[in-house]
Amino acid sequence: MSELEFFGHIIDNEEVESIDGKRFDVWNPYTREVWAQAAEGSAQDADRAITSARTAFDEGPWPRMGRNERAKMIHKLADLMEERTTEIATLDTKNMAKPFEQAKHDVARSVWNFRFFADHQRDHVGEVYPMDSGHHTYSEFGPAGVVAAISPWNFPLMMASWKIAPAIAWGNTCIIKPSEDTPSSVTYLGRLAVEAGFPPGVLNVLNGYGHPAGSSITGDDRVDRVTFTGSSTTGKMVMASAATHLAPVSLELGGKGANIVFEDADIDNAVYWAVEAIFRNAGQICLAGSRLFVHSSIYDDFMAKFKAAAEALPIGDPFDPNVKFAGALASKRHFEKVVSYVEGAKDLGGHFHTGGVATDGSWSVTPTIIDGLALDAAPYCEEIFGPVCIVNKFETEEEAVHLANDTRYGLNAMLFTENLSRAHRVASNLRAGTVWVNCFFIRDLRTPFGGVGDSGVGREGGNFSREFFTEPKAVVMQIRR
Ligand code: NDP
């Protein structure tokens, strides 16, 4: 076997082993081989990382330096990421079988996260409120302190950058714990921060399992903010852990996105986005359009085109440029979870238009389209997080909105119609953090991002991130006596 790569913790600008020397294996889910090892963080390693971030915040230059200087350093990191796009994307592709073209796109999105928040903290410093009483009040947004960030494996670099970028841009110091399934690109990012000249302790990477590494940073009273993306179940644990020391939390959790196709939709456009929404990244997207509702008058036409498009997707080696969407799922554990839902759908009498084929050899599930399931069936109600779309018919707009909202999740929804009034009316009636009309997955970083119900707590993006990652202060000043 060729020599394995190693990803250590990055603490105080040093890449280190765990104190007890423990490591865990890192798998390539496409080849089903171990290709690297990572340091397995313990509570003692978490303590080292928190001490580093705390010292850097309390005594170091980062929160005290000028906004321009901080922005310059973050842009330098973004420059390095851009230069190393191929290397970073290769890591995410090896680590979770993300198609390489998509992984490169994720690097570009991550670069943009850093550039956006570097500029945002410089340009949105506060507001002034003149008062009739002869005073004026101004707001100040000072850094909150030490941020604990826990990121998932579906967009390893991008989800981490979505947390790290606003945290450090606003002058905080940070400890990021990537998923144990995908430690590589985030560790590489930590190395680049050192190369970019970040002061020690500003960005610490702690590798290891959710417990003890993750739980040790969320539950420590030296941590001032906790930001987490992952499952709703773990999100509740993270919130409880942060509550022990009253740290505000931002939680971006699961989803069961509704996608409504009305009878007046541009069907080809709706099919294009329905495929994107459930099969991109092999459906391992919290925003996936996993519940599809199609008007009965266009149902057969739509389903024939949707099935043909799903069956035309090349599946296979993620480094093959033709493979843009799906392939192996991110881990054996996750493959088994998705398969259990597919088997469950068969047992519950689901009608498979296509897919449902699991190949244990490659940990992949073919793009799957199912209808005929009851509205309380587990595959319809629960987050599968795989390339599995559950379809239903509807007759009226009211029924479509009711079906879409009848879930404990509320991260996002999509609707397809050429009727302008209907588009606005339905968008307004959907209970979700983001609604896409005639499109999917388009983001403006200034807008709020987050979900309702079991999909999360809080919003991030633009000023919403500013409010979470800072301690806003009001200063009241008399200007007329
Ligand atoms: P988890 O929610 O368990 O993991 C997400 C992150 O949290 C990982 O970094 C994990 O570390 C960490 N973690 C786990 N337990 C704790 C804890 N007690 N304290 C602090 N951090 C913790 O998701 P899974 O990876 O187990 O995936 C399960 C399901 O979650 C998926 O099938 C999918 O439905 C959903 N999911 C949703 C995501 C989203 O984007 N909203 C992203 C990923 C998953 P570790 O990996 O070491 O366990």
Residues whose N, C-alpha, C, O or C-beta is under 5 A from the ligand:
A	BS01	NDP	I150 S151 P152 W153 N154 K177 P178 S179 E180 D181 G208 Y209 G210 H211 G214 S215 T229 G230 S231 T234 M237 E252 L253 G254 C286 E383 I384 F385
